[in-house]
Amino acid sequence: MGRLESKVALITGGARGMGAATARRFVAEGARVVITDVLAEEGTKTAAELGDASLFLEQDVSDETAWPVVVDRAVGAFGGLDILVNNAGVVEIGTIEQQTRAVWDRLIGVNLIGAAMGIRAVIPAMVERGGGSIINISSTDGLKGSNGIGAYTASKWGLRGFTKAAAHELGPRGIRVNSVHPGPVNTKIANPMDADVEILNPMFQDYPLQRLGEADEVAAVNLFLASDEASFITGAEIAVDGGMTAGRYMKMLPGAPDGL
């Protein structure tokens, strides 16, 4: 019996990358999965690969009116809803002076408000099932600061904080809410040119695991949080970042790897 046997999951941004990897993991463990994304062609292809256990719906998560429709379709197709993975996200690079109000509106709208509207929309369906698990995909930039991505960083810190507020409100109703904070992962966002990871890995030599992560490594953590194995975990933040948020090596001190 799979770890998610008889459970139904909704995964936003599921057409590719970490969302698609999570969908594959969930289906392999017995779940039925609704994938949503603005990338209709890729989303349809991913759902088709997963067979009858998966359904694709085109969705812009920042559109509040789309959420009840998506939840109703998920419940209608598979009989209920147990898991929400708020994975959809966007990033734009620029300095504080360069990032316009339109950039801020887009990033906050997708990364933070979209997730919040999703949580609000799934509550009745999860309560009807006796509870559920909500997983918010934040970022290491929701745990630290960085230059050049101010609006993105603000949206991911906001999602981290909202996760804890939601955990308080929804815990008594049997719904767990946690945030996952990936570091650089081999997806279109971190590796848009699809370069060989062996070429990119030297960029991460200052961090403990010294390499780019893979989408399936994040999906494995999502699977754990979605499963009953994580039944006593809520309001937590889990960094899946190869040690990035642990800090850089101090090259002048003992214990740093040779060659740095």
Disulfide bonds with the S-S distance in Angstrom:
none
